[in-house]
């Protein structure tokens, strides 16, 4: 199982990616988790229990045209003010085995979207997590937290 640690201070010079303590020279790290939706595609309480899709790939500097899956993995993502841990130990990366933590809180049952695209070749840095917030007496809501 991979253990990736992506960390940035907010610029390319402070950005690094390690796997089991060894630096990975990557062009792109891309992770997308889509879940927490009802039968109509609308946000719903339940997170990964409702099923969904998980993609986690890396493209290295040695072979930038080849997208390699990194699952199964524990992936830590550290931005200033944001710490995300995505764990999926399943050999095929089946979404129902995914656990997601945001700033120390387990958000597995509330996540709707988790998206991370760190792409040095195209100068793209985008990352966010969207959570479902159920309310008992008032309308439910959705909140998105952007890392960048």
GUVO-657379 format. One line per 3 residues: number of its first residue (from 1); their letters; for each residue x, y, z of C-alpha. Coordinates in nm, 3 decimals, always signed. Layout:
NUM	A	X:Y:Z | ...
! end
This chain:
1	XXX	+0.000:+0.000:+0.000 | +0.132:+0.345:-0.094 | +0.178:+0.616:+0.167
4	XXX	+0.186:+0.947:-0.019 | +0.247:+1.281:+0.149 | +0.183:+1.593:-0.058
7	XXX	+0.280:+1.918:+0.109 | +0.293:+2.279:-0.002 | +0.353:+2.614:+0.157
10	XXX	+0.159:+2.780:-0.122 | +0.411:+2.800:-0.408 | +0.589:+2.552:-0.639
13	XXX	+0.923:+2.589:-0.456 | +0.768:+2.472:-0.128 | +0.575:+2.183:-0.288
16	XXX	+0.682:+1.822:-0.242 | +0.547:+1.470:-0.285 | +0.683:+1.169:-0.102
19	XXX	+0.591:+0.800:-0.108 | +0.714:+0.598:+0.192 | +0.959:+0.878:+0.270
22	XXX	+1.115:+0.892:-0.078 | +1.062:+1.194:-0.298 | +0.849:+1.139:-0.607
25	XXX	+0.926:+1.367:-0.900 | +0.575:+1.413:-1.031 | +0.416:+1.625:-1.299
28	XXX	+0.064:+1.568:-1.166 | -0.119:+1.435:-0.863 | -0.490:+1.399:-0.930
31	XXX	-0.753:+1.272:-0.687 | -1.129:+1.283:-0.731 | -1.389:+1.133:-0.497
34	XXX	-1.754:+1.174:-0.592 | -2.010:+1.026:-0.355 | -2.285:+1.133:-0.115
37	XXX	-2.561:+1.162:-0.373 | -2.912:+1.024:-0.389 | -3.066:+0.842:-0.687
40	XXX	-3.128:+1.176:-0.860 | -2.767:+1.296:-0.821 | -2.854:+1.546:-0.550
43	XXX	-2.636:+1.582:-0.236 | -2.745:+1.350:+0.044 | -2.635:+1.244:+0.390
46	XXX	-2.428:+0.926:+0.391 | -2.102:+1.002:+0.212 | -1.921:+0.695:+0.080
49	XXX	-2.195:+0.464:+0.213 | -2.410:+0.586:-0.078 | -2.148:+0.466:-0.328
52	XXX	-1.957:+0.670:-0.579 | -1.633:+0.689:-0.771 | -1.272:+0.732:-0.665
55	XXX	-0.979:+0.816:-0.893 | -0.625:+0.871:-0.767 | -0.342:+0.894:-1.019
58	XXX	+0.006:+1.029:-1.053 | +0.205:+1.122:-1.361 | +0.581:+1.121:-1.309
61	XXX	+0.841:+1.344:-1.473 | +1.004:+1.033:-1.623 | +0.684:+0.930:-1.802
64	XXX	+0.436:+1.223:-1.802 | +0.210:+1.062:-2.062 | +0.133:+0.764:-1.837
67	XXX	-0.122:+0.804:-1.557 | -0.048:+0.552:-1.281 | -0.299:+0.466:-1.011
70	XXX	-0.176:+0.512:-0.656 | -0.443:+0.298:-0.490 | -0.443:+0.128:-0.249
73	XXX	-0.301:+0.413:-0.047 | -0.297:+0.647:+0.246 | -0.264:+0.996:+0.098
76	XXX	-0.193:+1.300:+0.315 | -0.246:+1.643:+0.164 | -0.116:+1.946:+0.350
79	XXX	-0.195:+2.303:+0.244 | -0.160:+2.602:+0.477 | -0.462:+2.569:+0.710
82	XXX	-0.584:+2.242:+0.555 | -0.486:+1.882:+0.630 | -0.663:+1.602:+0.443
85	XXX	-0.608:+1.229:+0.479 | -0.763:+0.990:+0.231 | -0.726:+0.619:+0.306
88	XXX	-0.830:+0.336:+0.080 | -0.665:-0.002:+0.148 | -0.868:-0.195:-0.109
91	XXX	-0.657:-0.343:-0.395 | -0.900:-0.208:-0.658 | -0.968:+0.118:-0.474
94	XXX	-1.338:+0.042:-0.427 | -1.498:+0.359:-0.293 | -1.683:+0.194:-0.004
97	XXX	-1.347:+0.124:+0.166 | -1.252:+0.493:+0.162 | -1.205:+0.697:+0.478
100	XXX	-1.162:+1.075:+0.457 | -1.039:+1.309:+0.729 | -1.031:+1.688:+0.714
103	XXX	-0.837:+1.885:+0.977 | -0.857:+1.591:+1.217 | -1.231:+1.519:+1.172
106	XXX	-1.364:+1.207:+1.006 | -1.587:+1.337:+0.725 | -1.640:+1.001:+0.552
109	XXX	-2.017:+1.003:+0.609 | -2.061:+1.368:+0.504 | -1.838:+1.402:+0.199
112	XXX	-1.994:+1.476:-0.139 | -1.682:+1.570:-0.335 | -1.312:+1.571:-0.277
115	XXX	-1.104:+1.709:-0.562 | -0.732:+1.769:-0.594 | -0.543:+1.851:-0.912
118	XXX	-0.179:+1.949:-0.870 | -0.045:+1.976:-1.223 | +0.296:+2.140:-1.265
121	XXX	+0.298:+2.092:-1.644 | -0.018:+2.300:-1.688 | +0.043:+2.526:-1.384
124	XXX	-0.283:+2.413:-1.222 | -0.343:+2.393:-0.848 | -0.698:+2.322:-0.744
127	XXX	-0.834:+2.150:-0.438 | -1.153:+2.144:-0.237 | -1.382:+1.929:-0.029
130	XXX	-1.762:+1.956:-0.032 | -1.960:+1.835:+0.269 | -2.327:+1.766:+0.333
133	XXX	-2.458:+1.930:+0.649 | -2.792:+1.785:+0.757 | -3.016:+1.991:+0.985
136	XXX	-3.305:+1.868:+1.190 | -3.540:+2.168:+1.184 | -3.404:+2.376:+0.898
139	XXX	-3.303:+2.303:+0.540 | -2.996:+2.087:+0.484 | -2.695:+2.261:+0.336
142	XXX	-2.380:+2.194:+0.139 | -2.047:+2.359:+0.223 | -1.734:+2.368:+0.008
145	XXX	-1.390:+2.431:+0.158 | -1.125:+2.536:-0.093 | -0.758:+2.463:-0.017
148	X	-0.615:+2.723:-0.253
! end
